[in-house]
Amino acid sequence: ALNIKKLQEIGSFRGIRHRKGLPVRGQRTKTNARTRKGPKRTVANKKKATIG
């Protein structure tokens, strides 16, 4: 186990990922990063398109 604080201080890629709360070990984040990102934030005001 490496020191996370050290990674953040030297400004490495992994340190930045830790700071942003994103996956650190190269997983995809387009889908499936929910454990690191936390619960889904729903997009507000997505109403169906009205005809007319």
C-alpha positions in Angstrom: 0.0 0.0 0.0 1.5 3.3 -1.1 0.9 6.6 0.7 -2.2 8.2 -0.9 -1.3 11.6 0.7 2.2 11.4 -1.0 0.6 10.6 -4.4 -1.7 13.7 -4.0 1.2 16.0 -2.9 3.4 15.1 -5.9 0.4 15.7 -8.2 0.6 12.3 -9.9 -2.3 11.0 -12.1 -3.2 8.6 -9.3 -3.1 11.3 -6.7 -5.5 13.4 -8.8 -7.9 10.4 -9.2 -7.9 10.0 -5.5 -8.6 13.6 -4.9 -11.5 13.6 -7.4 -12.9 10.4 -6.0 -12.6 8.5 -9.3 -11.3 5.0 -10.0 -7.5 4.8 -9.7 -6.7 1.5 -11.3 -7.6 2.2 -14.9 -11.3 1.1 -14.9 -13.8 2.6 -17.3 -15.8 5.6 -16.1 -18.2 6.2 -19.0 -20.3 3.5 -17.3 -19.8 1.6 -14.0 -17.8 3.7 -11.6 -20.6 4.0 -9.1 -18.8 2.8 -6.0 -16.2 5.5 -6.3 -18.5 8.2 -7.6 -21.3 7.6 -5.2 -25.1 7.5 -5.9 -26.3 8.7 -9.3 -27.0 12.4 -9.6 -30.1 12.6 -11.8 -30.3 15.2 -14.5 -33.0 17.8 -13.6 -35.9 18.8 -16.0 -35.9 16.0 -18.5 -39.4 16.4 -19.8 -40.8 14.6 -22.9 -40.8 16.7 -26.1 -44.2 18.4 -26.8 -45.7 18.2 -30.3 -46.8 21.5 -31.8 
